[in-house]
Every structure is written in C-alpha cells, then in structure tokens.
Amino acid sequence: MSGRPSEATSPLGPTEHAVLGVLVMHAGRVVSRQHLVRMARIGHLSLRRCDTAIVSLRRRLGSTAIQTVRSRGWMLLLSALDEANKLL
C-alpha cells in the first residue's frame, strides 16, 4: 500500500466540492454549465473544468448519480442525495 487514501475516501478538491454543493442545492433539477460555473464561482477556470469535476464526482457517487441532460446540463438524482451530502 502506498499510504494514500483511496479516491472514495480522500477529500474532494475545491472545484469538485463547489460543483457538488451546487448540484446538491439543485438536486432533481437540471443545472446548466453556465449556472454551475457562476454558482460554484469557478469562472476563472476553463468552462470544461465542470466536465472534469463531474467525471470525478461520478467516480465517487456512481456513474448514474449525476445525469447528463443533453444540451441543457447536469442533474444530481435524488436517489444520490444522501451519498452526495456525505462528501460535503
């Protein structure tokens, strides 16, 4: 063992934490990339950074916890809300 925590137990990075906070706040509703960037206050980063954060969060929550709604954004499913809150 390397002594490093597994991805499932290691803390979220600041971007992932901010993105997850917005998704939790809007659980069950679609959040656009622009709204996510504004609410998570990550406008200084690339817009694609949201995509990277979503991939990371899906690894922790399960691949179906955050649904992509084509041409609209992402939605945290209500069934994943409890697990998402544990990460915050």
Backbone hydrogen bonds, N-H to C=O, Kabsch-Sander energy under -0.5 kcal/mol:
donor,donor_aa,acceptor,acceptor_aa,energy
9,T,6,S,-0.9
10,S,6,S,-2.0
17,H,13,G,-2.7
18,A,14,P,-2.1
19,V,15,T,-2.6
20,L,16,E,-2.8
21,G,17,H,-2.2
22,V,18,A,-1.7
23,L,19,V,-2.4
24,V,20,L,-2.8
25,M,21,G,-2.1
26,H,22,V,-1.5
27,A,24,V,-1.5
28,G,76,L,-2.6
29,R,26,H,-2.3
31,V,74,W,-3.1
36,L,32,S,-2.7
37,V,33,R,-2.8
38,R,34,Q,-2.2
39,M,35,H,-3.1
40,A,36,L,-2.5
41,R,37,V,-0.5
41,R,38,R,-0.6
42,I,37,V,-2.1
45,L,42,I,-2.0
49,R,46,S,-1.9
50,C,47,L,-1.3
52,T,48,R,-1.6
53,A,49,R,-2.3
54,I,50,C,-2.6
55,V,51,D,-2.2
56,S,52,T,-2.2
57,L,53,A,-2.5
58,R,54,I,-2.5
59,R,55,V,-1.6
60,R,56,S,-1.1
61,L,57,L,-2.7
62,G,58,R,-2.3
65,A,62,G,-1.5
67,Q,65,A,-0.6
67,Q,75,M,-3.1
69,V,67,Q,-0.5
69,V,73,G,-3.1
70,R,68,T,-0.7
72,R,69,V,-2.6
73,G,69,V,-2.4
74,W,31,V,-2.3
75,M,67,Q,-2.2
77,L,65,A,-2.9
77,L,75,M,-0.6
80,A,77,L,-1.8
81,L,78,L,-1.3
84,A,80,A,-2.4
85,N,81,L,-2.5
86,K,82,D,-1.4
87,L,83,E,-0.9
87,L,84,A,-0.8
88,L,84,A,-0.9
